[in-house]
Amino acid sequence: MDIQLVIVILIGIAVAAKLAHEIYKFFFVRNDSPYCGGCSMCDVPKKAQKQELS
């Protein structure tokens, strides 16, 4: 077997594994951190609303 074919097959397997992992993360992993990066300003309105309800 030609070495170029082996390299292409290995790269194909790596790309397929990465794609499968990203698809799994998109559908099945819950992201609890906010999109903005996790600053505390997003929590301020939530904390104020909880205190008003109590």
HUMOZI-V443608 format. One record per run of one state. SS is the DSSP state (hx for helix, st for strand, lp for the rest). FROM is the first residue (numbers start at 1). TO is the last residue. If there is no record, write none. Layout:
SS,FROM,TO
SS,FROM,TO
//
This chain:
lp,1,2
hx,3,28
lp,29,40
hx,41,53
lp,54,54
//
